[in-house]
Amino acid sequence: MLAVLFIGVIGGLYLHFRQSRWLAGGRDAFLAAQGRRFDSIAIHNSAAIMLIVGVILAAVGCGLYELVAVGFTRLIPSNEGGE
């Protein structure tokens, strides 16, 4: 549970700072960036590519979760006492 919370906080902070940087440039700069993003997505719109990218992102997300979970289990002492 701590690993999910940690990854969520890091992801939220990243999105906040990225959006703040876009908003600092003004409306026209934001809309221009979104226009370029749309153009790049429209050129490479393929179901096979999206499926492969989705599988890769899921694997990376699960791997990141497992790494963070292992880190937390090493930091938190276990309660393996024989009481």
N, C-alpha and C positions, 0 to 999 in steps of 0.2 A: 504494500500500500504506500509506503514511503517512496519507493522508486517511481510509482505512477505520479504521485504528488510532485516530486522533484522534477520529473520530465515535463509535467504540465506547467510548473512555474517557470522553468527555463524557456519553454516554448512561448508562453505568454509574454515574457519579457522581451524575447526576440521580436515577436509580432508588434508589440507596443513601440519599440525603438525604431523598427523599420517604418511603421506608419507615421511616427512623429517626424522622421526624416523626409518622407514624402510630403507631409502636410507643410513642412517648413519651406518647401520649394514653391508652394502656391498651387492654385487650382489648375492652371494651364500645364504646369510641369507634371502634375499627377495624371491629368487626362492624357497627356502625350505618352507617358510611361505605360498607361493602361492600353492605349492604342497600339503601341509597339508589342506589348504582350499578346494582345488579341491577334495581331498579324502573325506572330511567330507560332501561336497555337493553331491558327487556321491553316497554315502551310503544312504542318506536321500532324494532321488529324488522322490517326490510324488506330483501329481497335487493337491490332496485334501489338503495336508499340506501347499503348496504354496498359495492356494486360501485363506485358513484361516489366514495365516500369512499376506497376502496382505490386507485383510479386517482389521485386527488388526492394521497394520501399517498405513493404511489410516485413521482409527479412531483416532489413537494417533496423527498423523500429523494435522488433523482437530482440535482436541482438543488443541494442542499446539498453533496453529494459533489463535484460539479463545481466549485463555488465554493472548497471547501477544497483540492481538487487544484490549481486555478489558483493559489491562494495559496502552496502549497508549491512549485510550479514557479518562482514568482517569487523565493522565498526561497533556493532551492537553486541555486547557479550551474551552468550547463550546461557540459558538456565538449565543446565544439565546436571544439577546437583541431585544427589540421591536422597531426598527427604520424603 
